[in-house]
Structure formats: C-alpha cells, structure tokens
Amino acid sequence: MKLLDKFRIALKYNVERYCKMFKYYFLLQQLVAKEFKLKYRGSILGILWSVLNPLLNMLVLSIVFGQVFSAVDNYKLYLLSGIIMFSFFAEATASGTCAITYNFGLINKIAFPKIVLPLSKVFLSFINFIMSFIVFLILGSFIGLEFWAGDFALILPIILLLMFTIGFSLILSVVNVYFRDTQHLFSVILTIWMYATPILYPLKLIPEEWQLLFSNNPMYLFIDMFRTISMNNMMPEVSSILMCFGWAFGMLIAGIVFFKLNEEKFIFYT
C-alpha cells in the first residue's frame, strides 16, 4: 500500500510539473506572437523586412567591398552567410537585454517564470533568421551555391548559435536590471564585435600574430562552420565542432544559472 501511495504521489508530481511546463510554453508562444505583431504593425512590407534587410545589406556591401576582396570565392554568398548569422545574434541579444526592464509592470502583477521574457525576444529573432536562411538557400541556388548531401548538417551551427544567443541574452537581461546603461554600451560592443568578426573580409587578411585571437571569436566559429558546410561542401574539423559546442553549451548553462540566481531580486529594482 505504501508503495502504491508513493507511486501516486510521484505520478501526481510529474503530471503537475509537465502541466506547468506546457502552461509556460503557451505563455512563451503568446509572447512571441505578440512581439511579432507589434514589430510589423503599421509596416507596409511587414514580415518581408526580415528578408529584405540582409539582402539589401549584402547588395550594398558587395558593391562597396566586392572589388577589394575579389579573392574570396562567391563574395555575395560569403557576405550573406555572415550577415544572416550575425544579424540574428545582434538582434536577439540587443532586444533580450531590455526584456526584463521593459516588462517590470508585468513582473509586478503576474507570477510567472521571468526567463520567458528574454526567451521570447530570442525566438522572435530566430523566426526572422529562419526566413533569411530560406532566402539564402533560394538565392544561393541562382548564384553558385552547390547543394550536397551534407547540407543537413547546417542544423548544427544554427542550433549551436541559438543556444549561445539564449545564454548571452539571459546574462545581458540580468546585468541590465542592475546597470541600465548596459543596453547602450552593448550596442557599441556589437558594432566592434561585428567588425572584429570576419564577415566582410577573409581571416587570411588578418596579420598572422592576430589570427589566433580572431579565429577563436565564437561568432566567427559559428559562421565559419556554416560557410564550411554550405559553401565549401565539407564537414567542419572535429576541433572546430568541439569549440562551437563548448561555447554554445558553456554560454547556455552560464546564462540559465546566472538568471536563476538573480530572478528573485528583479522586483527590488522595478
């Protein structure tokens, strides 16, 4: 009888836990939908801007730098691959930084896991990224992108970048609660980070003494893995995959732990 009672208690606990998880998933889904509607409300082109932005950036930059970096094979695709990856990271982290501070009114009124706020920002940006990725594949088929059996592995750098971005956004959202200038400071850091990542230029143009530092830039690692699979029709080296895994899992775990340790303190800074 005691064993049966323990089983019932365990079953009830797990059912309640999974029901709560489903409820929070629904909340996250609703927040993403709300953010999506707000972002494109009143815009004539609406969601098309998520596709047009990387394409226009690629077009302008390829015209400006195409002759300078003519040694790069298929410079347009080289640019577009880097732009869509970094743009996702930049948009998600910039919006995720303010996810808590912009929703203090909601935090004070409703009891819910605060982590869904920065997650909603990241997943909204991820939806835009997926659309840009589809355009990359379609456009690439017209300008020299050769599809091969290994293209299924593109899910790897995409998921790893998503994990890295979630962890980074969680940390920034917490820091911004205590130090409100974080959002402004990070916009400057993003600009520096973009130019420090070989998006516009190949890594080989960096002076040899600096190449080790640039090649260990996590954003370069994710972008390089993406380019290796999609443009070079090769699987990345094991060392590159392990480094990307290390950055992604390390940042995700650090972000979740840091957020959970500070979540209960947010109410004191509203």
C-alpha positions as CSV (number, residue, x, y, z in Angstrom):
1,M,0.0,0.0,0.0
2,K,2.8,2.4,0.8
3,L,4.5,1.6,-2.5
4,L,1.2,2.4,-4.3
5,D,0.9,5.7,-2.4
6,K,4.5,6.7,-3.4
7,F,3.7,5.8,-7.0
8,R,0.6,8.0,-6.9
9,I,2.5,10.9,-5.4
10,A,5.3,10.6,-7.9
11,L,2.7,10.4,-10.8
12,K,0.8,13.5,-9.5
13,Y,4.0,15.5,-9.1
14,N,5.2,14.7,-12.6
15,V,1.8,15.4,-14.1
16,E,1.6,18.8,-12.4
17,R,5.2,19.6,-13.4
18,Y,4.5,18.8,-17.1
19,C,1.2,20.8,-17.0
20,K,3.1,23.8,-15.7
21,M,5.8,23.4,-18.4
22,F,3.0,23.3,-21.0
23,K,1.4,26.4,-19.5
24,Y,4.7,28.3,-19.6
25,Y,5.3,27.1,-23.2
26,F,1.9,28.5,-24.1
27,L,2.9,31.8,-22.4
28,L,6.1,31.9,-24.4
29,Q,4.2,31.2,-27.6
30,Q,1.8,34.1,-26.8
31,L,4.6,36.5,-26.0
32,V,6.4,35.7,-29.3
33,A,3.2,36.1,-31.2
34,K,2.5,39.5,-29.5
35,E,6.1,40.7,-30.2
36,F,5.8,39.6,-33.8
37,K,2.6,41.6,-34.3
38,L,4.0,44.7,-32.6
39,K,7.2,44.6,-34.6
40,Y,5.5,44.7,-38.0
41,R,2.3,46.6,-37.1
42,G,1.8,49.6,-39.4
43,S,4.5,48.4,-41.8
44,I,3.5,48.1,-45.5
45,L,6.0,45.3,-46.2
46,G,5.7,43.8,-42.8
47,I,7.5,40.5,-42.4
48,L,9.3,40.9,-45.7
49,W,11.7,43.3,-43.9
50,S,13.2,40.3,-42.2
51,V,14.3,39.1,-45.6
52,L,15.0,42.4,-47.3
53,N,17.3,43.7,-44.6
54,P,20.1,41.1,-45.0
55,L,19.6,41.1,-48.8
56,L,20.0,44.9,-49.0
57,N,23.0,44.8,-46.7
58,M,24.6,42.1,-48.8
59,L,23.9,44.1,-52.0
60,V,25.4,47.3,-50.7
61,L,28.4,45.7,-49.1
62,S,29.2,43.5,-52.1
63,I,29.2,46.6,-54.3
64,V,31.4,48.5,-51.9
65,F,33.8,45.7,-51.0
66,G,33.4,43.3,-53.9
67,Q,36.5,44.5,-55.7
68,V,38.6,44.9,-52.6
69,F,38.0,41.3,-51.6
70,S,37.8,39.8,-55.1
71,A,40.0,36.9,-54.0
72,V,37.0,35.5,-52.0
73,D,35.1,32.9,-54.0
74,N,31.4,33.9,-54.4
75,Y,31.7,37.1,-52.3
76,K,28.0,37.7,-52.3
77,L,27.2,34.4,-50.6
78,Y,30.2,34.8,-48.3
79,L,28.7,38.1,-47.2
80,L,25.1,36.9,-46.9
81,S,26.1,33.9,-44.8
82,G,27.9,36.0,-42.3
83,I,25.2,38.8,-42.3
84,I,22.3,36.5,-41.5
85,M,24.1,34.7,-38.7
86,F,25.5,37.8,-37.0
87,S,22.3,39.8,-37.6
88,F,20.3,37.1,-35.7
89,F,22.7,37.3,-32.8
90,A,22.8,41.1,-32.7
91,E,19.0,41.5,-32.9
92,A,18.2,38.8,-30.4
93,T,20.8,40.0,-27.8
94,A,20.0,43.7,-28.2
95,S,16.3,43.1,-27.7
96,G,16.9,40.5,-25.0
97,T,19.0,43.0,-23.0
98,C,15.9,45.1,-22.3
99,A,13.5,42.1,-21.9
100,I,13.2,42.4,-18.1
101,T,13.5,46.2,-17.6
102,Y,10.8,46.9,-20.3
103,N,8.4,44.4,-18.6
104,F,8.6,45.4,-14.9
105,G,4.9,46.2,-14.9
106,L,4.1,42.6,-16.0
107,I,6.6,41.2,-13.4
108,N,4.9,43.1,-10.6
109,K,1.4,41.9,-11.4
110,I,1.7,38.3,-12.5
111,A,3.7,35.3,-11.1
112,F,5.4,33.5,-13.9
113,P,9.0,32.4,-14.8
114,K,10.7,35.6,-15.8
115,I,13.0,33.6,-18.1
116,V,10.3,33.5,-20.8
117,L,10.7,37.3,-21.4
118,P,14.2,37.2,-22.8
119,L,13.4,33.8,-24.5
120,S,10.5,35.4,-26.4
121,K,12.9,38.1,-27.8
122,V,15.4,35.4,-28.9
123,F,12.8,33.2,-30.5
124,L,11.2,36.1,-32.4
125,S,14.6,36.9,-33.9
126,F,15.1,33.2,-34.6
127,I,11.9,33.2,-36.7
128,N,13.3,36.1,-38.7
129,F,16.6,34.2,-39.1
130,I,14.8,31.1,-40.4
131,M,13.2,33.2,-43.2
132,S,16.5,34.7,-44.0
133,F,18.1,31.3,-44.1
134,I,15.5,30.1,-46.6
135,V,16.2,33.1,-48.8
136,F,19.9,32.3,-48.5
137,L,19.3,28.8,-49.9
138,I,17.0,30.0,-52.7
139,L,19.2,32.9,-53.7
140,G,22.3,30.7,-53.4
141,S,20.9,28.2,-55.9
142,F,21.0,31.0,-58.5
143,I,24.4,32.4,-57.7
144,G,26.6,29.4,-57.4
145,L,25.6,27.5,-54.2
146,E,26.0,23.8,-54.8
147,F,23.8,21.6,-52.7
148,W,25.2,18.3,-51.4
149,A,24.2,15.5,-49.0
150,G,25.9,17.1,-46.1
151,D,23.7,20.2,-46.1
152,F,21.5,18.6,-43.5
153,A,24.4,19.3,-41.1
154,L,23.6,23.1,-41.3
155,I,21.2,22.5,-38.4
156,L,24.3,22.1,-36.2
157,P,25.8,25.6,-36.4
158,I,22.2,27.1,-36.4
159,I,21.2,25.3,-33.2
160,L,24.6,25.9,-31.5
161,L,24.3,29.6,-32.4
162,L,20.7,29.7,-30.9
163,M,22.0,28.1,-27.7
164,F,24.9,30.6,-27.5
165,T,22.5,33.5,-28.1
166,I,20.0,32.4,-25.5
167,G,22.7,32.2,-22.8
168,F,24.2,35.5,-23.8
169,S,20.8,37.2,-23.8
170,L,19.9,35.8,-20.4
171,I,23.1,37.3,-18.9
172,L,22.6,40.7,-20.6
173,S,19.0,40.9,-19.4
174,V,20.1,40.4,-15.8
175,V,23.0,42.8,-16.0
176,N,20.7,45.5,-17.5
177,V,18.5,45.3,-14.4
178,Y,21.3,46.4,-12.2
179,F,23.2,48.6,-14.7
180,R,20.7,50.3,-17.1
181,D,23.5,51.6,-19.3
182,T,24.2,48.1,-20.5
183,Q,21.8,48.4,-23.4
184,H,23.6,51.5,-24.7
185,L,27.1,50.1,-24.0
186,F,26.3,46.8,-25.7
187,S,25.2,48.5,-28.9
188,V,28.7,49.8,-29.2
189,I,30.2,46.4,-28.3
190,L,28.1,44.8,-31.0
191,T,29.5,47.2,-33.7
192,I,33.0,46.4,-32.6
193,W,32.2,42.7,-32.5
194,M,30.8,42.8,-36.0
195,Y,34.0,44.3,-37.5
196,A,36.1,42.0,-35.4
197,T,34.3,39.0,-37.0
198,P,35.5,38.1,-40.5
199,I,32.1,38.8,-42.2
200,L,33.2,41.4,-44.7
201,Y,36.8,40.1,-45.1
202,P,38.5,36.7,-45.0
203,L,40.5,35.6,-42.0
204,K,43.7,35.4,-44.0
205,L,43.9,39.2,-44.4
206,I,44.4,39.5,-40.6
207,P,48.0,39.9,-39.5
208,E,49.4,36.5,-38.5
209,E,50.0,37.5,-34.9
210,W,46.3,38.3,-34.5
211,Q,44.8,35.4,-36.4
212,L,44.6,33.1,-33.3
213,L,42.6,35.7,-31.4
214,F,40.2,36.3,-34.4
215,S,39.8,32.6,-35.2
216,N,38.7,31.9,-31.6
217,N,35.9,34.6,-31.8
218,P,32.8,32.5,-31.0
219,M,30.8,34.3,-33.7
220,Y,33.4,33.5,-36.3
221,L,33.5,29.9,-35.3
222,F,29.7,29.5,-35.8
223,I,29.8,31.5,-39.1
224,D,32.8,29.5,-40.4
225,M,31.1,26.2,-39.6
226,F,28.1,27.4,-41.5
227,R,30.2,28.5,-44.5
228,T,32.3,25.3,-44.5
229,I,29.1,23.2,-44.8
230,S,27.1,25.4,-47.2
231,M,29.7,26.9,-49.4
232,N,32.7,24.6,-49.3
233,N,30.6,21.4,-49.3
234,M,32.7,20.0,-46.5
235,M,32.2,18.9,-42.9
236,P,34.0,21.0,-40.3
237,E,37.0,19.7,-38.5
238,V,36.3,18.0,-35.2
239,S,38.3,20.6,-33.3
240,S,36.0,23.4,-34.7
241,I,32.9,21.4,-33.9
242,L,34.1,20.9,-30.3
243,M,34.9,24.5,-29.9
244,C,31.5,25.5,-31.1
245,F,29.9,23.0,-28.7
246,G,32.0,24.4,-25.9
247,W,30.9,28.0,-26.5
248,A,27.2,27.1,-27.0
249,F,26.8,24.8,-24.0
250,G,29.0,26.9,-21.8
251,M,27.2,30.1,-22.5
252,L,23.7,28.5,-22.3
253,I,24.4,26.9,-18.9
254,A,26.1,30.1,-17.6
255,G,23.1,32.2,-18.7
256,I,20.5,29.9,-17.1
257,V,22.4,29.6,-13.8
258,F,23.1,33.4,-13.7
259,F,19.5,34.2,-14.5
260,K,18.1,31.8,-11.9
261,L,20.4,33.1,-9.2
262,N,19.1,36.7,-9.8
263,E,15.5,36.2,-10.8
264,E,14.0,36.8,-7.4
265,K,15.9,40.1,-7.0
266,F,14.3,41.8,-10.0
267,I,11.3,43.0,-8.1
268,F,13.6,45.2,-5.9
269,Y,14.8,47.1,-8.9
270,T,11.5,48.0,-10.5
